[in-house]
Amino acid sequence: MKKQSFYFASKILLAAISLTFAITSCKKKTPDVVLPPIGGYNNSNEVAAANLKAHWPFDGTLNERISSTAPSTSLRNSFVTGVKGQAVKLDSGYILYPTIAALNTNLGSITVSTWINTENQGAGTRPTGVFALTLGTSAQTDWNSGPVNMYLENGRPKTYNDTLVLHSAIATYKTGARLGGDNINDFGARETDFKTVLGANKWVHYVLRWDASGSFIDIFANGVLVSNKNFRYRSTGPAPGVPLGDIVLPAGTQTQVLLGAFPNSTTGFANSPIQGFQGLFRGSMDEVRFYNKALSADEITSLYQLELAGR
């Protein structure tokens, strides 16, 4: 009788173990929820992945993600909630990085994207730097030496209450001397020659694109082309001139990245005099990306939508 009871008890125990295993196995086989792609991409890091040379997500660290490069100098910064994870907040501050190898080479075409959360303080305030790829603290002799500069014309009058004026410039040294060009969402007929960017105290996706093949400089905001259509083509001398083409660095130059400021003597560039119009960034910045490619309009839109979705 005891043997029979033991037999039935064993069978019940084995059945329970089998059922538990079956349930567990089913759970393991259940796939995770997969979100539908945006523009054919599952996340923002997939957009032009082979051309992404530097990325600052600011998720609890100021380090550049791909090279793990830490800043050499940082002033008045903290971490806050961003568009995608955390962001860095600059309270009239800046962040300066040493040379990043992937950005210390002739670049050809480039795209730089970042999210900013700031405001136009109106007439009487000063323009503020956003992103600069500079010639290095010892080689930079002027704030606009390049090769890449993104900034805000915060001192312009508020045509609208929350207008942001985005201004970007590039420079090349392919002839040995500096050759440069810029574009801006201003001048001429509003909404015809350029697009207004309304973005006070909210996140705005700010993108600079330099297409060396056509010698075109463009600015996008929130996935939309906003820069002046009359200033796209940049060349030497009077139009048509010679196209600026590839971004080429001076021989032997070590580049650096500066966030939130202009490269001048107050931010570590001893040979670059400070200009009276220059201020420091006030606001937050997130998901800074540098590509050695002119992203297509579709890629820029996909990047904007993916990061906006936290992906």
PyMOL commands that set and color helices and strands:
alter all, ss='L'
color gray80, all
select helices_A, chain A and resi 2-29+44-46+49-51+101-103+229-231+265-267+297-308
alter helices_A, ss='H'
color red, helices_A
select strands_A, chain A and resi 52-56+73-81+86-96+110-117+128-134+148-152+163-164+166-172+179-184+197-198+203-211+216-221+224-225+235-236+242-243+256-259+281-291
alter strands_A, ss='S'
color yellow, strands_A
deselect
rebuild
show_as cartoon
